[in-house]
Amino acid sequence: MNTKMNQNINVGVDTGKFQLDIYIRPLDIYFTVTNDEKGIKEAVKTIKKYSPERIVIEATGRLEMPFIMACAKTNLPFVIANPIHIKRFAGAIGQRAKTDKLDAQLIAHYGEAIQPNLSQLKPDTMQAMSDLVARRNQLLVMQTMEKNRMQILPKHLASTIKPVLTVFKNQIQKIENKIVALIETCPDYQAKNIILQSMKGIGKIASASIISNLPEL
């Protein structure tokens, strides 16, 4: 069933850890689903009835990925929006009140007014990049904890930490190599990477983190 009837349908999705709040503009349809496989399947089925021009969802780096993957598999047009852009849009239209429903309405309004370009990156590539960056950060935290312990332990125990630090160092390097390799296989990542690293203080890992968590910059 296609109920679009020549309307420019924009869908706003406000992402929470356990819930997705969805607003379809200009039809004034609002509903919520759980942010899990069952809820996402229900959301995609409902949204697809209205043949939207775009489905806009803010980039969080993680929480939105299952929904995006589902959109990609069903050929629904999606935009992963920079939260800063949406925040600025809210300021421009004078929206200060915040509820889950109002946020979903705002995101849909942003999609209609700004008409951002659809996201072109494959969701599985974005997920892989995000996972690599997240895992590197986890290893760095553990590495720092072990370094701190080495400063306070007696020497005969501190020496047991050195092999562990070597393992962390090697694993971090392996992940960094995978991040670089992933960037090199994706033309869109390559272009953004060149621009980002041209800025002072931005290296390959900072660039990868920005690309994976804020793809619409």
Phi, psi and omega per residue, in radians:
M1 nan 2.234 3.115
N2 -1.984 1.941 -3.103
T3 -1.861 0.340 -3.058
K4 -1.177 -0.794 3.058
M5 0.887 0.899 3.049
N6 1.124 0.217 3.086
Q7 -1.522 2.616 3.088
N8 -1.519 1.633 -3.046
I9 -1.506 2.151 3.068
N10 -2.158 2.361 -3.106
V11 -1.976 2.270 3.062
G12 -1.875 2.326 -3.129
V13 -2.148 2.061 3.055
D14 -1.695 2.130 -2.984
T15 -1.718 2.235 3.003
G16 -2.129 2.953 -3.122
K17 -1.085 -0.659 -3.059
F18 -2.001 -0.152 -3.016
Q19 -2.529 2.559 2.997
L20 -1.985 2.189 3.054
D21 -1.788 2.203 -2.973
I22 -2.201 2.300 3.129
Y23 -2.242 2.279 -3.137
I24 -1.891 2.041 -3.084
R25 -1.923 2.418 0.144
P26 -1.693 0.357 -3.054
L27 -1.375 -0.136 3.120
D28 1.012 0.786 3.088
I29 -1.852 2.193 3.137
Y30 -2.265 2.339 3.065
F31 -2.698 2.841 3.112
T32 -2.172 2.631 3.039
V33 -2.420 2.833 3.051
T34 -1.285 2.538 -3.135
N35 -1.503 1.151 3.077
D36 -2.529 -3.125 -3.044
E37 -0.991 -0.783 -3.115
K38 -1.136 -0.824 -3.122
G39 -1.135 -0.725 -3.134
I40 -1.134 -0.706 3.105
K41 -1.065 -0.726 3.109
E42 -1.131 -0.742 -3.127
A43 -1.109 -0.819 -3.129
V44 -1.073 -0.732 3.131
K45 -1.073 -0.742 3.139
T46 -1.197 -0.833 -3.098
I47 -1.075 -0.690 -3.062
K48 -1.076 -0.458 3.130
K49 -1.048 -0.487 -2.993
Y50 -1.761 0.092 3.090
S51 0.740 1.124 -3.061
P52 -1.200 2.650 3.019
E53 -1.213 -0.678 3.125
R54 -2.799 2.660 3.014
I55 -2.027 2.068 -3.064
V56 -1.833 2.287 3.127
I57 -2.436 2.432 -3.121
E58 -1.284 2.547 3.070
A59 -1.327 2.188 3.015
T60 -2.045 -0.270 -3.104
G61 1.711 -0.444 -3.078
R62 -2.508 -0.938 -2.929
L63 -1.087 -0.506 -3.070
E64 -1.486 -0.220 -2.967
M65 -1.084 -0.750 3.114
P66 -1.046 -0.691 3.121
F67 -1.151 -0.754 3.132
I68 -1.090 -0.747 3.115
M69 -1.027 -0.715 -3.140
A70 -1.159 -0.689 3.091
C71 -1.091 -0.767 -3.117
A72 -1.102 -0.712 -3.108
K73 -1.169 -0.478 -3.122
T74 -1.802 0.189 3.093
N75 1.062 0.599 3.032
L76 -1.537 2.387 -3.096
P77 -1.330 2.143 -3.083
F78 -2.215 2.697 3.080
V79 -2.231 2.164 3.029
I80 -1.658 1.840 -2.955
A81 -1.634 2.545 3.040
N82 -1.220 2.128 -3.128
P83 -0.983 -0.544 3.124
I84 -1.112 -0.693 3.138
H85 -1.121 -0.716 -3.136
I86 -1.209 -0.665 3.104
K87 -1.093 -0.734 3.111
R88 -1.148 -0.661 3.105
F89 -1.107 -0.715 3.105
A90 -1.050 -0.713 3.111
G91 -1.146 -0.661 -3.104
A92 -1.156 -0.582 -3.132
I93 -1.701 0.037 3.061
G94 1.349 0.430 3.125
Q95 -1.590 2.028 -3.129
R96 -2.008 -0.513 3.134
A97 -1.159 2.532 -3.114
K98 -2.328 2.080 2.900
T99 -2.417 2.934 3.135
D100 -1.041 -0.721 -3.136
K101 -1.159 -0.789 3.136
L102 -1.101 -0.638 3.102
D103 -1.122 -0.752 3.110
A104 -1.113 -0.713 3.094
Q105 -1.099 -0.746 3.139
L106 -1.075 -0.770 -3.125
I107 -1.124 -0.709 3.096
A108 -1.137 -0.728 3.108
H109 -1.075 -0.742 3.080
Y110 -1.004 -0.775 3.131
G111 -1.076 -0.724 -3.137
E112 -1.215 -0.764 -3.049
A113 -1.352 -0.748 -3.053
I114 -1.576 -0.487 -3.098
Q115 0.869 1.033 -3.141
P116 -1.122 2.633 3.125
N117 -1.101 2.539 3.109
L118 -1.144 2.579 3.105
S119 -1.249 2.335 -3.063
Q120 -1.809 -0.387 -3.107
L121 -1.178 2.506 3.073
K122 -1.217 2.284 -3.106
P123 -0.984 -0.619 -3.123
D124 -1.181 -0.547 3.073
T125 -1.210 -0.751 3.104
M126 -1.088 -0.720 -3.140
Q127 -1.126 -0.730 3.133
A128 -1.070 -0.755 3.133
M129 -1.122 -0.792 -3.135
S130 -1.081 -0.712 3.134
D131 -1.125 -0.731 -3.138
L132 -1.119 -0.787 3.140
V133 -1.126 -0.731 3.138
A134 -1.110 -0.747 -3.132
R135 -1.155 -0.679 3.092
R136 -1.063 -0.750 3.129
N137 -1.088 -0.683 3.102
Q138 -1.087 -0.769 3.136
L139 -1.132 -0.660 3.110
L140 -1.103 -0.689 3.114
V141 -1.100 -0.792 -3.140
M142 -1.158 -0.649 3.098
Q143 -1.081 -0.771 3.131
T144 -1.120 -0.706 3.114
M145 -1.060 -0.737 3.137
E146 -1.190 -0.666 3.097
K147 -1.098 -0.700 3.116
N148 -1.145 -0.689 3.116
R149 -1.111 -0.643 -3.106
M150 -1.084 -0.467 -3.115
Q151 -1.324 -0.392 -3.038
I152 -1.952 -0.248 -3.130
L153 -1.417 2.675 3.014
P154 -1.096 2.724 -3.001
K155 -0.998 -0.681 -3.077
H156 -1.185 -0.368 3.051
L157 -1.664 -0.593 3.133
A158 -1.039 -0.561 -3.121
S159 -1.141 -0.378 3.129
T160 -1.311 -0.254 -3.104
I161 -1.449 -0.485 -3.073
K162 -0.997 -0.782 3.089
P163 -1.076 -0.606 3.128
V164 -1.159 -0.729 3.121
L165 -1.108 -0.614 3.097
T166 -1.124 -0.713 3.098
V167 -1.091 -0.813 3.121
F168 -1.031 -0.803 -3.123
K169 -1.022 -0.768 -3.123
N170 -1.178 -0.711 -3.137
Q171 -1.191 -0.686 3.094
I172 -1.084 -0.737 3.126
Q173 -1.114 -0.699 3.121
K174 -1.092 -0.745 -3.139
I175 -1.163 -0.715 3.104
E176 -1.068 -0.665 3.097
N177 -1.134 -0.667 3.111
K178 -1.171 -0.662 3.112
I179 -1.093 -0.816 3.130
V180 -1.078 -0.748 -3.135
A181 -1.106 -0.699 3.135
L182 -1.133 -0.728 3.097
I183 -1.051 -0.726 -3.084
E184 -1.216 -0.377 3.134
T185 -1.540 -0.120 -3.058
C186 -2.107 1.923 -3.115
P187 -0.972 -0.659 -3.133
D188 -1.176 -0.714 3.072
Y189 -1.111 -0.719 -3.128
Q190 -1.015 -0.819 -3.103
A191 -1.092 -0.795 -3.141
K192 -1.176 -0.641 -3.127
N193 -1.095 -0.729 3.131
I194 -1.091 -0.772 3.141
I195 -1.121 -0.827 -3.085
L196 -1.126 -0.743 -3.105
Q197 -1.309 -0.167 3.051
S198 -1.328 -0.223 3.125
M199 -1.510 2.448 -3.124
K200 -1.061 2.284 3.077
G201 1.553 -0.061 3.130
I202 -1.799 1.996 3.092
G203 -1.790 -2.976 -3.035
K204 -1.135 -0.623 -3.096
I205 -1.365 -0.726 3.070
A206 -1.064 -0.706 3.109
S207 -1.080 -0.801 -3.141
A208 -1.082 -0.686 3.127
S209 -1.108 -0.764 3.123
I210 -1.137 -0.778 -3.113
I211 -1.069 -0.762 -3.053
S212 -1.320 -0.607 -3.063
N213 -1.673 -0.366 3.101
L214 -2.347 1.144 -3.044
P215 -1.086 -0.356 -3.089
E216 -1.693 0.262 3.064
L217 -1.027 nan nan
